[in-house]
């Protein structure tokens, strides 16, 4: 996204390095609040660690879950996760219904823009609750299917996503683009799936900078003023926090 455009619409970014509506800062701050000094974090769908390329030092600091005595285990169906610099250990998922992680062995399950790719949400959440220790937390960020970005993405066949994203998000690399299915990407579906898996949880929506309009400055400026007034149902991003009950 153009720095000049962002700095013009969100002038505070010139001073603090991120905008007042930065969704990544919001989400990662919530996750950091749940970490203890010796947490074991499971990064589900860890990928190659593209967030390491973040130009904001503050966001990079928030994304580093390995501070102190913590450990981060990354799992992914893609072997590219082996090169992720943000994890301590990588384990490849060969069976999406059985993660390569022991029962009750981690304190945090972290999934950032992963749920939209999950074919079987019930199995995903069952595995999340299985690997968490009692009172452990599930933390996820995912697009809201009812938001304009995800809905437009759903209308476009997956085979065309790479070409379209090359225009609307030119900084996104093709290696980081995966098919989307949106099987649980509404508030009510996520709440229902959380409960069915045995979690106590909350799901809420937020709105950040318009992510798909960076190549259209006039539309971006208009959207930056309009989308914050969208009703909660239509905001572009869903945050999910669940806790595994004790016993």
Secondary structure by P-SEA (a helix, b strand, c coil): ccaaaaaaacccccccccccccaaaaaaaaaaaacccbbbbbbcccccccccccccaaaaaaaccccccbbbbbbcccccccccccccbbbbbccccccccccccccbbbbcccccccccaaaaaaaaaaaccccbbbbbcccccccaaaaaaaaccccaaaaaaaacccccccccbbbbccccccaaaaaaaaaaacccccccccccccccccccaaaaaaaaacccccccccccbbbbbbbbccc
